[in-house]
Amino acid sequence: MSKLTESLNKIRSLEELSEGVTVIHRLHPMAKLVTTIIYLVVVISFYKYNISGLIPFFIYPILLMSLGEIPYKSVLPRLLIALPFSFFAGLVNPFLDRELAFFLFGIPVSRGLLSFLSILIKTVLTVMAVLILIATTPMDKLACQLIRIKVPRIFVMQIMLTYRYLTLLITEAAGMMTAYHLRSGGQKGIRLEHIGTFIGQLLLRSYDRAEKVYTAMKCRGFNGEYRFAAQEKMKAGDIMYGLLLCAFFLLLRRFNISVIIGSFFG
């Protein structure tokens, strides 16, 4: 199986997870969306040297993955895709900021190293939160809630169409890769001199497929207005879920739980 086919299966597996029937899946999409946004804002707002304050925020993704029955193998591989970007973004911090912060078991720890670790932890927390939201809420329902919180409709429509038809692009590229390998005597990868032609052909075939998709949408009555999922009414449990979690996040932001717990054992 080619890597493109594996990527396609991963996209479909995440969408299949969103159709679950757990207590997290049954929550109103707006409650989950607002809670995730508050979580992201609170995590990102932490000072760049505050590592201990971020640790308690792992409770949220771990708890939701457990209640939502989301397997770690569906989240961790996608998380590893984002980590290299954060790793190289903060890699220079230990060299630029060498001011001593404290000693850990006799080993000096610089403030630059703390900021580097802070970037990595924030990346893990935020990416996990977004992946859990997607894995527990169908994209149509998420798009509907984005419209309700006044995100421009054109942006939402672009997100939805990109998400829906990305699989077509991957399928087209996988077919071309298979044809290339059959004609190249089992050679792995694409030769450098053939990459330009391959990308050009993929662009032309994608344009042709886009025209066919648009024609099919027009035949089904598409007039430029994307029809999202029907509105759902929020229940008292959904509101309570959002209020309690947001209050919990703000509590963790106000008080450093790690330091408080450590003081009891110190």
C-alpha positions in Angstrom: 0.0 0.0 0.0 1.4 3.4 -1.0 1.9 6.3 1.5 -0.8 8.3 -0.3 -3.3 5.5 0.2 -2.3 5.3 3.8 -2.9 9.0 4.2 -6.3 8.7 2.6 -7.2 5.9 5.0 -6.1 8.1 8.0 -8.4 10.9 6.9 -11.3 8.5 6.5 -10.5 6.9 9.9 -10.7 10.3 11.7 -14.1 11.0 10.0 -15.4 7.6 11.0 -14.5 8.3 14.6 -16.7 11.4 14.6 -19.7 9.2 14.0 -19.4 7.5 17.5 -22.1 7.4 20.1 -20.2 8.1 23.3 -21.1 10.8 25.8 -18.7 13.2 24.2 -20.0 12.6 20.7 -23.6 13.3 21.9 -22.7 16.7 23.2 -23.8 19.7 21.3 -21.2 20.8 18.7 -21.3 24.4 19.9 -20.4 23.4 23.4 -17.4 21.4 22.2 -16.3 24.2 19.8 -16.4 27.0 22.3 -14.7 24.8 24.9 -11.9 24.0 22.5 -11.5 27.6 21.6 -11.3 28.7 25.2 -8.8 25.9 25.9 -6.6 27.0 23.0 -6.6 30.6 24.1 -5.8 29.8 27.7 -2.9 27.4 26.8 -1.4 29.9 24.3 -1.6 32.7 26.9 0.9 31.1 29.2 4.2 32.9 29.7 7.0 31.3 27.7 8.9 30.2 30.7 5.9 28.7 32.6 6.3 24.9 32.1 4.7 23.8 35.4 1.5 25.7 34.7 1.0 23.9 31.4 1.3 20.3 32.8 -2.2 20.1 34.4 -3.8 20.9 31.0 -3.0 17.4 29.8 -6.0 16.3 31.9 -8.4 17.7 29.3 -7.2 15.7 26.2 -6.6 12.6 28.2 -10.1 12.7 29.8 -11.8 13.4 26.5 -10.0 10.6 24.6 -11.0 8.2 27.4 -14.7 9.3 27.4 -14.8 9.6 23.7 -13.2 6.2 23.1 -10.6 7.7 20.8 -7.6 5.4 20.3 -4.2 7.0 20.8 -3.0 5.5 17.5 -5.4 7.8 15.7 -4.1 11.0 17.4 -0.4 10.5 18.1 0.7 9.9 14.4 -1.0 13.1 13.4 0.5 14.9 16.4 4.0 13.9 15.2 3.4 15.7 11.9 3.1 19.1 13.7 5.9 18.6 16.2 8.9 19.0 13.8 7.7 22.6 12.9 7.6 23.6 16.6 10.9 21.8 17.2 12.8 23.8 14.6 10.9 27.0 15.5 12.2 26.9 19.1 15.5 25.1 18.5 17.5 28.3 18.6 16.0 29.5 21.9 18.5 27.6 24.2 21.4 29.2 22.2 20.0 32.8 22.2 18.7 32.9 25.8 21.3 31.3 28.1 20.3 33.0 31.3 20.2 30.5 34.1 16.7 29.6 35.4 17.5 27.0 38.0 19.4 23.7 38.7 17.7 20.4 38.2 19.5 17.6 40.0 22.7 19.6 39.7 22.2 20.3 36.0 21.8 24.0 35.0 18.6 24.7 33.1 18.5 27.9 31.0 15.5 30.1 30.3 16.0 29.4 26.6 15.5 25.7 27.2 12.3 26.4 29.2 10.9 28.5 26.3 11.8 25.7 23.9 10.0 23.1 26.0 7.1 25.5 26.4 6.6 25.7 22.6 6.6 21.9 22.3 4.1 21.4 25.1 1.8 24.1 23.7 1.9 22.4 20.3 1.1 19.0 21.8 -1.8 20.4 23.8 -3.4 22.5 21.1 -3.0 20.0 18.3 -4.5 17.2 20.5 -7.5 19.5 21.4 -8.2 20.2 17.7 -7.8 16.5 16.7 -10.2 15.4 19.5 -12.7 18.0 18.4 -12.6 16.7 14.8 -12.7 13.1 16.0 -15.9 13.6 18.1 -17.8 16.1 15.8 -18.7 15.6 12.1 -17.3 18.4 9.9 -20.8 19.4 8.7 -21.9 20.2 12.3 -18.7 22.0 13.0 -19.1 24.2 9.9 -22.7 25.0 11.0 -21.4 26.2 14.4 -18.6 28.3 12.8 -21.3 30.1 10.9 -23.3 30.7 14.1 -20.2 32.4 15.7 -20.0 34.7 12.7 -17.0 33.2 10.9 -17.3 34.4 7.3 -19.4 32.0 5.3 -16.9 32.0 2.4 -14.1 30.8 4.7 -16.2 28.1 6.1 -17.3 26.9 2.6 -13.6 26.8 1.6 -12.7 24.7 4.6 -15.5 22.3 3.9 -14.8 21.9 0.2 -11.1 21.5 0.9 -11.8 18.8 3.5 -14.4 17.0 1.4 -12.4 16.9 -1.8 -8.9 16.5 -0.5 -9.6 12.7 -0.7 -10.2 13.0 -4.4 -6.8 14.7 -4.9 -5.1 12.0 -2.9 -6.9 9.3 -4.8 -5.9 10.9 -8.1 -2.2 11.2 -7.0 -2.2 7.6 -5.7 -3.5 6.3 -9.1 -0.7 8.3 -10.9 1.9 6.9 -8.5 0.7 3.4 -9.2 0.8 3.9 -12.9 4.3 5.4 -12.7 5.7 2.5 -10.6 4.2 -0.1 -13.0 6.1 1.7 -15.9 9.3 2.2 -14.0 10.2 -1.4 -13.3 9.4 -1.3 -9.6 11.5 1.8 -8.9 10.8 3.4 -5.5 9.8 7.1 -5.6 9.8 9.4 -8.6 13.0 10.3 -10.4 14.0 13.9 -10.1 13.7 14.6 -13.9 10.1 13.3 -13.8 8.8 15.3 -10.8 7.9 18.4 -12.9 5.9 16.4 -15.4 4.2 14.4 -12.6 3.1 17.6 -10.7 2.0 19.2 -14.0 -0.1 16.2 -14.9 -1.6 16.1 -11.4 -2.5 19.8 -11.7 -4.2 19.3 -15.0 -6.1 16.2 -13.8 -7.1 18.0 -10.6 -8.5 20.9 -12.6 -10.4 18.5 -14.8 -11.8 16.7 -11.8 -12.8 20.0 -10.2 -14.8 20.9 -13.3 -16.6 17.6 -13.1 -17.4 18.1 -9.4 -18.6 21.6 -10.0 -20.9 20.4 -12.9 -22.3 17.7 -10.7 -23.0 20.2 -7.9 -24.7 22.5 -10.3 -26.9 19.6 -11.5 -27.9 19.1 -7.9 -29.0 22.7 -7.5 -25.8 24.3 -6.1 -26.1 28.1 -6.4 -23.0 29.2 -4.5 -24.6 28.6 -1.1 -23.2 25.5 0.7 -25.9 23.7 2.7 -24.6 22.8 6.2 -26.0 20.5 8.8 -29.4 21.4 10.4 -29.3 23.4 13.6 -29.5 21.5 16.9 -30.9 22.8 20.1 -28.6 23.0 23.1 -29.6 21.1 26.3 -28.9 22.0 29.9 -26.2 19.3 30.0 -24.4 20.8 27.0 -24.4 24.3 28.7 -23.2 22.8 32.0 -20.4 20.9 30.2 -19.1 24.1 28.6 -19.4 26.3 31.7 -17.7 23.7 34.0 -14.8 23.1 31.6 -14.2 26.8 30.9 -14.3 27.5 34.6 -11.8 24.7 35.1 -9.4 26.1 32.4 -9.6 29.6 34.0 -8.9 28.1 37.4 -5.8 26.3 36.1 -4.7 29.6 34.4 -5.1 31.5 37.6 -3.5 29.1 40.0 -0.4 27.0 39.3 -1.7 23.6 40.4 1.7 21.9 39.9 3.4 24.3 42.3 0.6 24.0 44.9 0.8 20.2 44.8 4.6 20.3 44.9 4.5 22.5 48.0 2.8 19.8 50.0 5.6 17.4 49.3 8.4 19.9 49.5 
